[in-house]
Amino acid sequence: MHDEKAPEAIAAAGDLPSSRSAQPGRRSAKPTAGAARGARGRPKKVGDKPNNVRKIRIERMMSKAELARRANLSVLTIDRVEKGFGCRMDTKRKILEALGLSLADRVRVFGEEE
């Protein structure tokens, strides 16, 4: 006959995966080579349209939330614009007005259009 081992003993010996790691939906404790890194390890995503919105907002001692409230936009939209992601002309107009600037300041704040 053959030697009967308890499933725990076999798993401990490395013959079978342990029941803990075999459970669906569970992550392994050690990241694999291709695993995504955590938020702190990821490079910041930056758009290709640099602008001066953040600089001007800080000069006016205004938080993102305050600018978003005054412009009737979401904080996420303000964050994306400040990171250089593109936005609609109406969004730019709202941001300019909320910063107390005129439409003539558009190029100074958002740069040249393509």
C-alpha atoms as a printed R data frame, in Angstrom:
    type eleno elety resid chain resno       x      y       z
1   ATOM     1    CA   MET     A     1   0.000  0.000   0.000
2   ATOM     2    CA   HIS     A     2   1.029  3.644   0.044
3   ATOM     3    CA   ASP     A     3   1.765  5.970   2.873
4   ATOM     4    CA   GLU     A     4  -1.331  8.019   3.832
5   ATOM     5    CA   LYS     A     5  -0.426 11.563   4.924
6   ATOM     6    CA   ALA     A     6  -2.738 14.175   6.307
7   ATOM     7    CA   PRO     A     7  -3.445 17.003   3.819
8   ATOM     8    CA   GLU     A     8  -1.808 19.510   6.200
9   ATOM     9    CA   ALA     A     9   1.404 17.489   6.244
10  ATOM    10    CA   ILE     A    10   1.473 17.284   2.457
11  ATOM    11    CA   ALA     A    11   0.862 21.019   2.112
12  ATOM    12    CA   ALA     A    12   3.569 21.740   4.668
13  ATOM    13    CA   ALA     A    13   5.978 19.556   2.731
14  ATOM    14    CA   GLY     A    14   5.325 21.611  -0.403
15  ATOM    15    CA   ASP     A    15   3.574 18.866  -2.400
16  ATOM    16    CA   LEU     A    16   0.245 20.738  -2.524
17  ATOM    17    CA   PRO     A    17  -0.702 24.376  -2.230
18  ATOM    18    CA   SER     A    18  -1.959 25.268   1.199
19  ATOM    19    CA   SER     A    19  -5.693 25.761   1.509
20  ATOM    20    CA   ARG     A    20  -5.108 29.401   2.481
21  ATOM    21    CA   SER     A    21  -3.383 30.372  -0.785
22  ATOM    22    CA   ALA     A    22  -5.795 28.302  -2.866
23  ATOM    23    CA   GLN     A    23  -8.812 30.314  -1.758
24  ATOM    24    CA   PRO     A    24 -10.185 32.473  -4.556
25  ATOM    25    CA   GLY     A    25 -10.086 36.203  -3.987
26  ATOM    26    CA   ARG     A    26  -7.115 36.100  -1.631
27  ATOM    27    CA   ARG     A    27  -3.834 37.736  -2.462
28  ATOM    28    CA   SER     A    28  -0.534 36.137  -1.708
29  ATOM    29    CA   ALA     A    29   1.602 37.825   0.927
30  ATOM    30    CA   LYS     A    30   4.581 38.160  -1.413
31  ATOM    31    CA   PRO     A    31   4.165 40.160  -4.620
32  ATOM    32    CA   THR     A    32   5.160 38.450  -7.825
33  ATOM    33    CA   ALA     A    33   7.566 39.971 -10.320
34  ATOM    34    CA   GLY     A    34   4.766 41.362 -12.493
35  ATOM    35    CA   ALA     A    35   2.557 42.606  -9.667
36  ATOM    36    CA   ALA     A    36   1.500 46.257  -9.613
37  ATOM    37    CA   ARG     A    37   3.160 48.374  -6.991
38  ATOM    38    CA   GLY     A    38   1.278 50.294  -4.336
39  ATOM    39    CA   ALA     A    39   0.260 53.935  -4.651
40  ATOM    40    CA   ARG     A    40   3.507 55.177  -3.118
41  ATOM    41    CA   GLY     A    41   5.612 53.129  -5.525
42  ATOM    42    CA   ARG     A    42   3.846 54.277  -8.682
43  ATOM    43    CA   PRO     A    43   5.047 57.198 -10.754
44  ATOM    44    CA   LYS     A    44   2.667 60.140 -10.845
45  ATOM    45    CA   LYS     A    45   0.532 60.318 -13.929
46  ATOM    46    CA   VAL     A    46   0.923 63.654 -15.668
47  ATOM    47    CA   GLY     A    47  -0.899 64.939 -18.695
48  ATOM    48    CA   ASP     A    48   0.728 66.548 -21.697
49  ATOM    49    CA   LYS     A    49  -0.776 70.037 -21.239
50  ATOM    50    CA   PRO     A    50   1.214 71.810 -18.500
51  ATOM    51    CA   ASN     A    51  -0.419 74.909 -17.040
52  ATOM    52    CA   ASN     A    52  -0.186 77.424 -14.191
53  ATOM    53    CA   VAL     A    53  -3.508 76.694 -12.474
54  ATOM    54    CA   ARG     A    54  -1.930 75.213  -9.336
55  ATOM    55    CA   LYS     A    55   0.625 78.026  -9.056
56  ATOM    56    CA   ILE     A    56  -2.037 80.741  -9.344
57  ATOM    57    CA   ARG     A    57  -4.408 78.905  -6.986
58  ATOM    58    CA   ILE     A    58  -1.685 78.695  -4.321
59  ATOM    59    CA   GLU     A    59  -0.731 82.373  -4.844
60  ATOM    60    CA   ARG     A    60  -4.357 83.211  -4.067
61  ATOM    61    CA   MET     A    61  -4.204 80.963  -0.970
62  ATOM    62    CA   MET     A    62  -7.067 78.846  -2.266
63  ATOM    63    CA   SER     A    63  -7.564 75.112  -1.739
64  ATOM    64    CA   LYS     A    64  -8.576 72.760  -4.533
65  ATOM    65    CA   ALA     A    65 -11.931 72.342  -2.826
66  ATOM    66    CA   GLU     A    66 -12.491 76.105  -2.718
67  ATOM    67    CA   LEU     A    67 -11.539 76.523  -6.379
68  ATOM    68    CA   ALA     A    68 -13.822 73.626  -7.304
69  ATOM    69    CA   ARG     A    69 -16.699 75.167  -5.334
70  ATOM    70    CA   ARG     A    70 -16.233 78.610  -6.902
71  ATOM    71    CA   ALA     A    71 -15.927 77.138 -10.405
72  ATOM    72    CA   ASN     A    72 -18.833 74.724  -9.892
73  ATOM    73    CA   LEU     A    73 -16.556 71.805 -10.804
74  ATOM    74    CA   SER     A    74 -15.478 68.672  -8.968
75  ATOM    75    CA   VAL     A    75 -12.232 68.525  -7.005
76  ATOM    76    CA   LEU     A    76 -11.239 65.630  -9.269
77  ATOM    77    CA   THR     A    77 -11.590 67.871 -12.317
78  ATOM    78    CA   ILE     A    78  -9.422 70.568 -10.703
79  ATOM    79    CA   ASP     A    79  -6.839 67.922  -9.790
80  ATOM    80    CA   ARG     A    80  -6.740 66.552 -13.337
81  ATOM    81    CA   VAL     A    81  -6.432 70.035 -14.878
82  ATOM    82    CA   GLU     A    82  -3.591 70.925 -12.491
83  ATOM    83    CA   LYS     A    83  -1.793 67.709 -13.480
84  ATOM    84    CA   GLY     A    84  -1.898 68.755 -17.120
85  ATOM    85    CA   PHE     A    85  -4.747 66.699 -18.501
86  ATOM    86    CA   GLY     A    86  -6.819 68.388 -21.166
87  ATOM    87    CA   CYS     A    87 -10.225 69.900 -20.491
88  ATOM    88    CA   ARG     A    88 -13.034 71.638 -22.330
89  ATOM    89    CA   MET     A    89 -13.002 75.370 -23.019
90  ATOM    90    CA   ASP     A    90 -16.007 75.815 -20.704
91  ATOM    91    CA   THR     A    91 -14.007 74.224 -17.851
92  ATOM    92    CA   LYS     A    92 -11.128 76.624 -18.512
93  ATOM    93    CA   ARG     A    93 -13.545 79.565 -18.467
94  ATOM    94    CA   LYS     A    94 -14.999 78.465 -15.121
95  ATOM    95    CA   ILE     A    95 -11.524 78.068 -13.608
96  ATOM    96    CA   LEU     A    96 -10.402 81.484 -14.876
97  ATOM    97    CA   GLU     A    97 -13.479 83.182 -13.431
98  ATOM    98    CA   ALA     A    98 -13.111 81.339 -10.110
99  ATOM    99    CA   LEU     A    99  -9.490 82.531  -9.895
100 ATOM   100    CA   GLY     A   100 -10.642 86.110 -10.517
101 ATOM   101    CA   LEU     A   101  -9.041 86.271 -13.951
102 ATOM   102    CA   SER     A   102 -10.413 87.320 -17.321
103 ATOM   103    CA   LEU     A   103 -10.598 85.287 -20.496
104 ATOM   104    CA   ALA     A   104  -7.660 87.349 -21.777
105 ATOM   105    CA   ASP     A   105  -5.491 85.579 -19.161
106 ATOM   106    CA   ARG     A   106  -6.225 82.178 -20.718
107 ATOM   107    CA   VAL     A   107  -2.865 81.875 -22.478
108 ATOM   108    CA   ARG     A   108  -0.953 82.893 -19.320
109 ATOM   109    CA   VAL     A   109  -2.785 80.255 -17.279
110 ATOM   110    CA   PHE     A   110  -3.276 77.403 -19.754
111 ATOM   111    CA   GLY     A   111  -0.616 78.069 -22.385
112 ATOM   112    CA   GLU     A   112  -1.034 78.149 -26.151
113 ATOM   113    CA   GLU     A   113  -3.680 75.974 -27.776
114 ATOM   114    CA   GLU     A   114  -2.637 73.439 -30.384
